[in-house]
Amino acid sequence: MARTEGVLPGGARLADYLTVGFLAFNCPLDKVREALVGCGAHTRKRRDLPREVLVYFVMAMCLYPRVAYEEVLRLVIEGLRRIYGDDVSEAEVTKAAISQGRTRLGWEAMRAVFDQQVTPVAGEGAEGAWYRRWRVMSIDGSTLDVPDEQGNAEAFGYPGGGRGEAAFPQIRFVGLGECATHTLCKVEMGGCRESENALARKLFPSLDPTMLVIADRLFFGYDIWRETTATGAALLWRVKSNLRLPREKVLPDGSYLSTIYACDRDRRRKQNGITVRVIEYGLEGVPDAEPLYRLVTNILDPAEGPAAELAALYHRRWKIEGMLDEVKTHLREERKVLRSKTPDLVRQEFYGLMLTHAAIRRLMYEAAEHTGQRAEDLSFVHAVRVLARRLPEAGAIPP
């Protein structure tokens, strides 16, 4: 594992302080305090390192994954000086103090700030964000390696493989992403042996009738389809080629209605079935394309979603693959293993990572609106340069 740098290469720059100010701009101090009070994690003793500072520190350490904790905290303190004044500038900046402070903060506080602050970003009429009356969202999952410590191994487990267990424990997470802005609006995490479907179920309370949710074929099943449909959201999911979907009624646009059942017994008795609309299509002239793609949707009326339009829309599912790559590769500078060595601090770091990614994506959406571009067309790896340009206009650090 690569060692961290003792200091920022070349020293701290104005852009680094502005970056911290931007994190505070997107997660306002009063909202952070409100979230901390709500979960009982607010600072009780002023001699402690203020836990509001630690929230921004956890976010900043995700932006600087190769820089030592002490240097990151100095950067955060300097960047937030106008908010906290001398009380923070005199805080103890040692690795032990940071570790103790993070432990007192806990991970639920970071989760609470994330849930409160991160929502879909695109406004009404934003290009690529909507299909008819629905906001286009996608669900998918991935994994992250964590340090090989006994506590992490017990809490999260090692992924298996053909040659035995992997070298590092892993966490698994599933996200609900806004396709147009690449914002992961809701996330759920667990151990590597917890299935993506189980984690996805925890996202369902976040779904509503304004959303059209796209998912890959590994998520489809009778029970999970029934639960997701109950949220009122429109669904467009790919299914496996061997799923039994008899043509019960062919519709004018070439799609057809069918019925899915929980088991063969229900199928024989024609009970507890759920009607779905099936869209089948191929991709001509595309190398390595499969012979047939099959989608199911609960948009049963072709007038509300013609088959050709929904088939074209499904491929926006790949946008969430880009979101996961931004989190795992670009934001973390290809550092493959998270930094935290205990399960609770791993969870804390994870939600800090999600908060930081969402903050950068919000900046990119605002920059795109000012330039007449789409947020999904901007380069994520150049977002910090955009940050340095935009922050002075916004008043880098809120009072």
Secondary structure, DSSP 8 states (H G I E B T S, - for coil): ----BSS-TT---HHHHHHHHHHHHHS-HHHHHHHHHHTT-S--STTS--HHHHHHHHHHHHH-TTB-HHHHHHHHHHHTHHHHTHHHHTS---HHHHHHHHHHH-SHHHHHHHHHH------TT-TTTEETTEEEEEEEEEEEE----HHHHHHH-----TTSS-SS-EEEEEEEEETTTTEEEEEEEEETTS-HHHHHHTTGGG--TTEEEEE-GGG--HHHHHHHHTTT-EEEEE--TTS----SEE-TTS-EEEEE-SSHHHHHHT-S-EEEEEEEE--TT-TT--S-EEEEES---TTTS-HHHHHHHHGGGHHHHHHHHIIIIITTTT--B-S--SHHHHHHHHHHHHHHHHHHHHHHHHHHHHHT--GGGS-GGGHHHHHHHHHHHH-SS--
